[in-house]
């Protein structure tokens, strides 16, 4: 369902203000996660079975795709609730290793117009950041492989900062950089909570298709293509 350029989310009619910084989620916002995740996910369960840590068929892909945006500990509780903590920690190690290998092998994808849009926003003087619930090495590898490093002022990950929620992670980022006016851009309810929990503007991304219908409730604007951000920024006060 295409609502046109950055349609106004229900209940939010206020004018947008130009931000000092824009903070991006990674999976489902900048990076087409499934291009990397699903091959790694199937390989990971093959290894877990070889190591006698898991029996039976690989859980449905919907379980992992539906868990994107959560902290890793919560993802495994969702994907394999019957497995114990030691299996979950081994899954952390394996998935990271397989994803980094997959990134280096090539073939993974950013969403259309991500590089061009980020470059245009940076040229306009906006400070750009990543705030993700992913592991530090995973986020860093995506940025390096897809040559985004020069575009970002900082990469913040729950794995790197040891934060328990994305709201805490974004608070830390804002405090560290003295930012009072930012846009939080993401595709999950945790992104909406992180923005609103820090009294910032939220731009919801409705193009990944992993989230539930109400996932972006509370966003100030919703975009259906990444490059709509440029027009939103240019038209903001």
VEXDREN-2710 file (C-alpha; in Angstrom, 1 decimal):
% VEXDREN-2710
k/r/px/py/pz
1/UNK/0.0/0.0/0.0
2/UNK/1.7/3.2/-1.2
3/UNK/0.6/6.3/0.6
4/UNK/2.9/8.6/-1.4
5/UNK/5.8/10.6/0.0
6/UNK/6.2/10.2/3.7
7/UNK/2.5/10.1/4.6
8/UNK/1.4/11.4/8.0
9/UNK/0.8/8.6/10.5
10/UNK/-2.6/8.7/12.1
11/UNK/-2.7/11.1/15.0
12/UNK/0.4/13.0/14.0
13/UNK/-0.2/16.2/12.1
14/UNK/2.6/18.4/13.6
15/UNK/5.1/20.0/11.3
16/UNK/8.5/18.2/11.2
17/UNK/11.5/20.1/12.3
18/UNK/14.9/19.8/10.6
19/UNK/17.0/17.5/12.8
20/UNK/20.6/17.9/13.9
21/UNK/21.0/14.1/13.4
22/UNK/19.2/11.2/11.9
23/UNK/19.6/7.8/13.7
24/UNK/19.0/4.7/11.6
25/UNK/18.1/1.2/12.6
26/UNK/20.0/-1.4/10.4
27/UNK/18.0/-4.5/9.7
28/UNK/14.9/-3.9/7.7
29/UNK/15.7/-0.2/7.4
30/UNK/19.1/0.1/5.6
31/UNK/20.0/-3.5/5.1
32/UNK/17.9/-6.2/3.4
33/UNK/18.5/-8.7/6.2
34/UNK/16.9/-11.7/4.6
35/UNK/19.6/-11.6/1.8
36/UNK/22.1/-12.6/4.5
37/UNK/20.2/-14.0/7.4
38/UNK/18.3/-16.9/5.8
39/UNK/21.2/-18.8/4.3
40/UNK/23.1/-18.3/7.6
41/UNK/20.1/-19.4/9.7
42/UNK/19.8/-22.8/7.9
43/UNK/23.6/-23.4/8.1
44/UNK/23.5/-22.6/11.8
45/UNK/20.9/-25.3/12.5
46/UNK/22.9/-27.8/10.5
47/UNK/25.9/-27.1/12.8
48/UNK/23.8/-27.3/15.9
49/UNK/22.5/-30.7/14.9
50/UNK/26.0/-31.9/14.0
51/UNK/27.1/-30.7/17.5
52/UNK/24.2/-32.6/19.1
53/UNK/22.9/-29.4/20.5
54/UNK/19.6/-29.4/18.6
55/UNK/17.3/-32.2/17.3
56/UNK/14.6/-32.1/14.7
57/UNK/13.8/-29.8/11.8
58/UNK/14.9/-26.2/11.5
59/UNK/12.2/-23.9/12.9
60/UNK/10.2/-22.0/10.2
61/UNK/11.9/-18.9/8.7
62/UNK/8.9/-16.8/9.8
63/UNK/10.1/-17.2/13.4
64/UNK/13.4/-15.5/12.9
65/UNK/12.1/-12.9/10.4
66/UNK/9.3/-12.1/12.9
67/UNK/11.9/-11.6/15.6
68/UNK/14.1/-9.1/13.8
69/UNK/14.6/-5.9/15.8
70/UNK/14.6/-7.8/19.1
71/UNK/17.7/-8.4/21.3
72/UNK/19.4/-11.7/20.4
73/UNK/18.5/-13.3/23.7
74/UNK/14.8/-12.7/23.0
75/UNK/15.2/-13.9/19.4
76/UNK/16.3/-17.4/20.5
77/UNK/13.5/-17.6/23.1
78/UNK/11.1/-17.0/20.2
79/UNK/12.9/-19.3/17.6
80/UNK/13.8/-22.2/19.9
81/UNK/12.1/-21.8/23.3
82/UNK/12.7/-25.4/24.2
83/UNK/16.5/-25.1/23.9
84/UNK/18.5/-24.1/27.0
85/UNK/20.7/-21.0/27.6
86/UNK/24.0/-22.8/26.5
87/UNK/22.4/-23.6/23.1
88/UNK/21.2/-20.0/22.7
89/UNK/24.7/-18.7/23.4
90/UNK/26.2/-21.1/20.9
91/UNK/23.6/-19.9/18.3
92/UNK/24.8/-16.3/18.9
93/UNK/28.4/-17.3/18.1
94/UNK/27.5/-19.4/15.1
95/UNK/25.1/-16.9/13.5
96/UNK/27.5/-14.1/13.8
97/UNK/30.4/-16.1/12.3
98/UNK/28.1/-17.3/9.4
99/UNK/26.7/-13.8/8.8
100/UNK/30.2/-12.2/8.7
101/UNK/31.3/-15.0/6.3
102/UNK/28.2/-14.4/4.2
103/UNK/28.9/-10.6/4.1
104/UNK/32.5/-11.1/3.0
105/UNK/31.4/-13.6/0.3
106/UNK/29.2/-10.8/-1.3
107/UNK/25.7/-10.9/-2.7
108/UNK/23.9/-9.1/0.2
109/UNK/21.8/-6.1/-0.4
110/UNK/21.0/-2.7/1.0
111/UNK/17.5/-1.3/0.2
112/UNK/17.2/0.8/-3.0
113/UNK/18.7/4.3/-2.9
114/UNK/20.2/3.9/0.6
115/UNK/23.7/5.1/-0.4
116/UNK/22.5/7.9/-2.5
117/UNK/20.0/9.1/0.2
118/UNK/22.5/8.9/3.0
119/UNK/25.0/10.8/0.9
120/UNK/22.5/13.5/0.1
121/UNK/21.5/13.9/3.8
122/UNK/25.2/14.1/4.8
123/UNK/25.8/16.8/2.1
124/UNK/23.0/18.8/3.7
125/UNK/24.9/18.8/7.0
126/UNK/23.0/16.2/8.9
127/UNK/24.9/13.9/11.3
128/UNK/24.1/10.3/10.6
129/UNK/24.2/7.4/13.1
130/UNK/23.2/3.8/13.4
131/UNK/21.5/2.4/16.5
132/UNK/20.8/-1.3/16.3
133/UNK/20.0/-4.2/18.6
134/UNK/22.5/-6.3/16.7
135/UNK/26.0/-7.4/17.6
136/UNK/28.8/-4.9/17.2
137/UNK/30.8/-7.1/14.7
138/UNK/27.7/-7.7/12.6
139/UNK/26.9/-4.0/12.3
140/UNK/30.5/-3.1/11.6
141/UNK/30.8/-5.7/8.9
142/UNK/27.7/-4.5/7.0
143/UNK/29.0/-0.9/7.1
144/UNK/32.5/-1.9/5.9
145/UNK/31.3/-4.4/3.1
146/UNK/28.8/-1.9/1.8
147/UNK/31.2/1.0/2.0
148/UNK/29.0/3.1/4.3
149/UNK/31.7/3.9/6.9
150/UNK/32.5/7.4/5.8
151/UNK/28.8/8.4/5.9
152/UNK/28.3/7.8/9.7
153/UNK/29.4/9.7/12.7
154/UNK/29.0/6.7/14.9
155/UNK/27.7/3.1/15.1
156/UNK/25.8/2.1/18.2
157/UNK/24.8/-1.5/18.9
158/UNK/23.3/-3.2/21.9
159/UNK/26.1/-5.7/21.7
160/UNK/28.8/-3.0/21.7
161/UNK/27.2/-0.8/24.4
162/UNK/25.7/-3.5/26.6
163/UNK/22.3/-1.7/26.7
164/UNK/19.1/-3.7/27.6
165/UNK/16.7/-1.7/25.3
166/UNK/17.0/0.4/22.2
167/UNK/15.6/3.4/24.2
168/UNK/18.6/3.2/26.4
169/UNK/20.9/2.9/23.4
170/UNK/19.5/6.0/21.7
171/UNK/19.7/7.9/25.0
172/UNK/23.4/7.1/25.2
173/UNK/24.0/8.2/21.6
174/UNK/22.1/11.5/22.1
175/UNK/24.0/12.2/25.4
176/UNK/27.4/11.3/24.0
177/UNK/27.0/13.7/21.0
178/UNK/25.0/16.5/22.7
179/UNK/22.1/16.1/20.3
180/UNK/18.7/17.5/21.3
181/UNK/16.8/17.2/18.0
182/UNK/17.0/14.0/16.1
183/UNK/14.9/11.7/13.8
184/UNK/14.8/8.0/14.6
185/UNK/14.3/6.0/11.4
186/UNK/13.3/2.3/11.7
187/UNK/10.9/-0.4/10.8
188/UNK/10.0/-2.0/14.2
189/UNK/8.0/-1.0/17.3
190/UNK/11.3/-0.9/19.3
191/UNK/12.4/2.0/17.0
192/UNK/9.2/3.9/17.7
193/UNK/9.7/3.3/21.4
194/UNK/13.3/4.4/21.2
195/UNK/12.4/7.7/19.5
196/UNK/9.4/8.5/21.5
197/UNK/11.1/7.4/24.8
198/UNK/13.7/10.1/24.1
199/UNK/11.2/12.7/23.0
200/UNK/12.4/12.6/19.4
201/UNK/10.6/12.4/16.0
202/UNK/10.0/9.0/14.5
203/UNK/10.0/8.1/10.8
204/UNK/8.6/4.6/10.3
205/UNK/9.8/2.5/7.4
206/UNK/7.0/0.4/5.8
207/UNK/8.9/-1.3/3.0
208/UNK/10.6/-4.4/4.7
209/UNK/7.4/-6.3/5.3
210/UNK/8.6/-8.2/8.4
211/UNK/6.5/-6.3/11.0
212/UNK/3.0/-6.6/12.2
213/UNK/0.3/-4.3/10.9
214/UNK/0.5/-2.1/14.0
215/UNK/4.3/-2.2/14.2
216/UNK/4.8/1.5/13.4
217/UNK/1.9/2.9/15.5
218/UNK/3.1/6.2/17.1
219/UNK/5.4/7.2/14.2
220/UNK/5.2/10.9/13.1
221/UNK/5.6/10.0/9.4
222/UNK/5.7/6.7/7.5
223/UNK/7.8/6.2/4.4
224/UNK/7.3/3.5/1.8
225/UNK/10.7/4.0/0.0
226/UNK/14.0/5.0/1.6
227/UNK/14.6/8.0/-0.7
228/UNK/11.4/9.7/0.6
229/UNK/13.6/10.9/3.5
230/UNK/15.2/13.6/1.3
231/UNK/11.9/15.2/0.6
232/UNK/10.8/15.0/4.2
233/UNK/14.0/16.7/5.3
234/UNK/13.9/19.4/2.6
235/UNK/10.3/20.2/3.5
236/UNK/10.8/20.3/7.3
237/UNK/10.9/23.6/9.1
END
